[in-house]
Amino acid sequence: MKKSVLITGCSSGIGYCVAQGLHARGYRVFATARREESVGMLRSEGLESLRLDLNDSTSIHQAVTEVLQRTDGKLYALFNNGAYGLPGAVEDLSREAIRAQFETNFFGWLELTNLILPVMRRQGYGRIIQNSSVLGFAAMPFRGAYNASKFALEGLSDTLRLELRGTKIFVSLIEPGPIATNFRANAMQALIHYIDFEKSVHRDRYLAVQSRLNKKGAAVPFTLPPEAVLQKVIHALEANHPSARYYVTFPTHLFGLLKRILPVRMLDKLLAKAGSDHQ
Ligand SMILES: NC(=O)c1ccc[n+]([C@@H]2O[C@H](COP(=O)([O-])OP(=O)(O)OC[C@H]3O[C@@H](n4cnc5c(N)ncnc54)[C@H](OP(=O)(O)O)[C@@H]3O)[C@@H](O)[C@H]2O)c1
């Protein structure tokens, strides 16, 4: 029987690429998306697709029930992926804005994972693969909400890994640096929706943020295509002993190293510069 994988956020970018790539590799992929039109698009391309909106518990429960019905209650792996970035200075984040960021990027992932874990415990094996980010361990200015959601995910995943020690359920974090996807366009929408930048003390810097987000093509050096993430997901699925963390792109390797060796003051200087250069 084919190994089944449930993926969130498959309408575009990494989720779409991983869904297609794993399908081509022989997995039974449940490519989920929050919008009906995305589900239709994925089905028309031959994928098994269901609606799953991470902000909506009912939709999460319905999708899991449907998947388990189709697989006789089994699921080999979950790739938690669907998320967005809310740019903005910390002092411009309302409670509502950061809540919304956590609803999608953190609480939705936790709820879904906790529905899948009993399935994996029952069957005695499984893989939970979390699409984090270089911004899950390196903070940059104007990315506080997103940084917080990914740092929280890293903490949660590290804890879960410890709690699953001794089982055959493995938790891996993927930590991409810049990947060419719709991420910036979606971040622009979130910025417009949640941040009153005209009234902000940082008003001028938001102009630079907007021009980066509106830029077509790779906005920063060392950007890789989503296939670079697919390769790591395949390793996390197929290795006998998958890694706890997979770095993707040069900036992730660089900041991973610098975080280990530099004093905070020097690291801050570099992170502040990288964040401002790529505002
Ligand atoms: N691109 C990068 O440079 C980069 C770097 C590091 C980490 N990542 C991570 O990679 C993952 C995928 O992002 P991407 O770069 O592929 O960006 P993307 O092209 O914008 O894809 C994000 C996906 O998440 C979905 N999504 C958003 N809100 C959702 C919700 N409430 N419920 C379910 N799905 C939802 C989007 O659906 P809609 O189309 O309906 O909005 C879309 O399918 C994210 O976890 C992101 O944090 C990206």
Ligand as a Chemical Component Dictionary entry (heavy atoms), coordinates in Angstrom:
data_LIG
# 
_chem_comp.id                   LIG 
_chem_comp.type                 NON-POLYMER 
_chem_comp.pdbx_formal_charge   0 
_chem_comp.three_letter_code    LIG 
# 
loop_
_chem_comp_atom.comp_id 
_chem_comp_atom.atom_id 
_chem_comp_atom.alt_atom_id 
_chem_comp_atom.type_symbol 
_chem_comp_atom.charge 
_chem_comp_atom.model_Cartn_x 
_chem_comp_atom.model_Cartn_y 
_chem_comp_atom.model_Cartn_z 
_chem_comp_atom.pdbx_ordinal 
LIG N1  N1  N 0  9.061  31.424 0.978  1  
LIG C1  C1  C 0  9.993  31.525 1.896  2  
LIG O1  O1  O 0  10.984 32.247 1.711  3  
LIG C2  C2  C 0  9.893  30.727 3.174  4  
LIG C3  C3  C 0  11.013 30.680 3.994  5  
LIG C4  C4  C 0  10.951 29.956 5.175  6  
LIG C5  C5  C 0  9.793  29.298 5.521  7  
LIG N2  N2  N 1  8.698  29.358 4.715  8  
LIG C6  C6  C 0  7.499  28.630 5.136  9  
LIG O2  O2  O 0  7.042  27.846 4.064  10 
LIG C7  C7  C 0  5.637  27.580 4.241  11 
LIG C8  C8  C 0  4.918  27.758 2.910  12 
LIG O3  O3  O 0  5.042  29.093 2.482  13 
LIG P1  P1  P 0  5.395  29.466 0.962  14 
LIG O4  O4  O 0  6.697  30.137 0.968  15 
LIG O5  O5  O -1 5.164  28.310 0.086  16 
LIG O6  O6  O 0  4.324  30.632 0.713  17 
LIG P2  P2  P 0  2.963  30.676 -0.137 18 
LIG O7  O7  O 0  3.253  30.410 -1.577 19 
LIG O8  O8  O 0  2.339  31.972 0.244  20 
LIG O9  O9  O 0  2.124  29.462 0.423  21 
LIG C9  C9  C 0  1.515  29.508 1.687  22 
LIG C10 C10 C 0  0.382  28.525 1.713  23 
LIG O10 O10 O 0  -0.236 28.567 3.015  24 
LIG C11 C11 C 0  -1.623 28.653 2.795  25 
LIG N3  N3  N 0  -2.370 29.220 3.919  26 
LIG C12 C12 C 0  -2.402 30.494 4.368  27 
LIG N4  N4  N 0  -3.297 30.613 5.357  28 
LIG C13 C13 C 0  -3.864 29.392 5.518  29 
LIG C14 C14 C 0  -4.870 28.867 6.350  30 
LIG N5  N5  N 0  -5.530 29.636 7.222  31 
LIG N6  N6  N 0  -5.190 27.555 6.253  32 
LIG C15 C15 C 0  -4.562 26.750 5.356  33 
LIG N7  N7  N 0  -3.621 27.187 4.520  34 
LIG C16 C16 C 0  -3.269 28.490 4.606  35 
LIG C17 C17 C 0  -1.768 29.502 1.548  36 
LIG O11 O11 O 0  -3.083 29.383 1.011  37 
LIG P3  P3  P 0  -3.790 30.599 0.217  38 
LIG O12 O12 O 0  -3.254 30.529 -1.184 39 
LIG O13 O13 O 0  -5.247 30.276 0.300  40 
LIG O14 O14 O 0  -3.427 31.866 0.918  41 
LIG C18 C18 C 0  -0.709 28.849 0.694  42 
LIG O15 O15 O 0  -1.181 27.642 0.155  43 
LIG C19 C19 C 0  5.174  28.496 5.365  44 
LIG O16 O16 O 0  5.076  27.746 6.570  45 
LIG C20 C20 C 0  6.309  29.490 5.479  46 
LIG O17 O17 O 0  6.393  30.024 6.766  47 
LIG C21 C21 C 0  8.730  30.064 3.542  48 
# 
loop_
_chem_comp_bond.comp_id 
_chem_comp_bond.atom_id_1 
_chem_comp_bond.atom_id_2 
_chem_comp_bond.value_order 
_chem_comp_bond.pdbx_ordinal 
LIG N1  C1  SING 1  
LIG C1  O1  DOUB 2  
LIG C1  C2  SING 3  
LIG C2  C3  SING 4  
LIG C2  C21 DOUB 5  
LIG C3  C4  DOUB 6  
LIG C4  C5  SING 7  
LIG C5  N2  DOUB 8  
LIG N2  C6  SING 9  
LIG N2  C21 SING 10 
LIG C6  O2  SING 11 
LIG C6  C20 SING 12 
LIG O2  C7  SING 13 
LIG C7  C8  SING 14 
LIG C7  C19 SING 15 
LIG C8  O3  SING 16 
LIG O3  P1  SING 17 
LIG P1  O4  DOUB 18 
LIG P1  O5  SING 19 
LIG P1  O6  SING 20 
LIG O6  P2  SING 21 
LIG P2  O7  DOUB 22 
LIG P2  O8  SING 23 
LIG P2  O9  SING 24 
LIG O9  C9  SING 25 
LIG C9  C10 SING 26 
LIG C10 O10 SING 27 
LIG C10 C18 SING 28 
LIG O10 C11 SING 29 
LIG C11 N3  SING 30 
LIG C11 C17 SING 31 
LIG N3  C12 SING 32 
LIG N3  C16 SING 33 
LIG C12 N4  DOUB 34 
LIG N4  C13 SING 35 
LIG C13 C14 SING 36 
LIG C13 C16 DOUB 37 
LIG C14 N5  SING 38 
LIG C14 N6  DOUB 39 
LIG N6  C15 SING 40 
LIG C15 N7  DOUB 41 
LIG N7  C16 SING 42 
LIG C17 O11 SING 43 
LIG C17 C18 SING 44 
LIG O11 P3  SING 45 
LIG P3  O12 DOUB 46 
LIG P3  O13 SING 47 
LIG P3  O14 SING 48 
LIG C18 O15 SING 49 
LIG C19 O16 SING 50 
LIG C19 C20 SING 51 
LIG C20 O17 SING 52 
# 
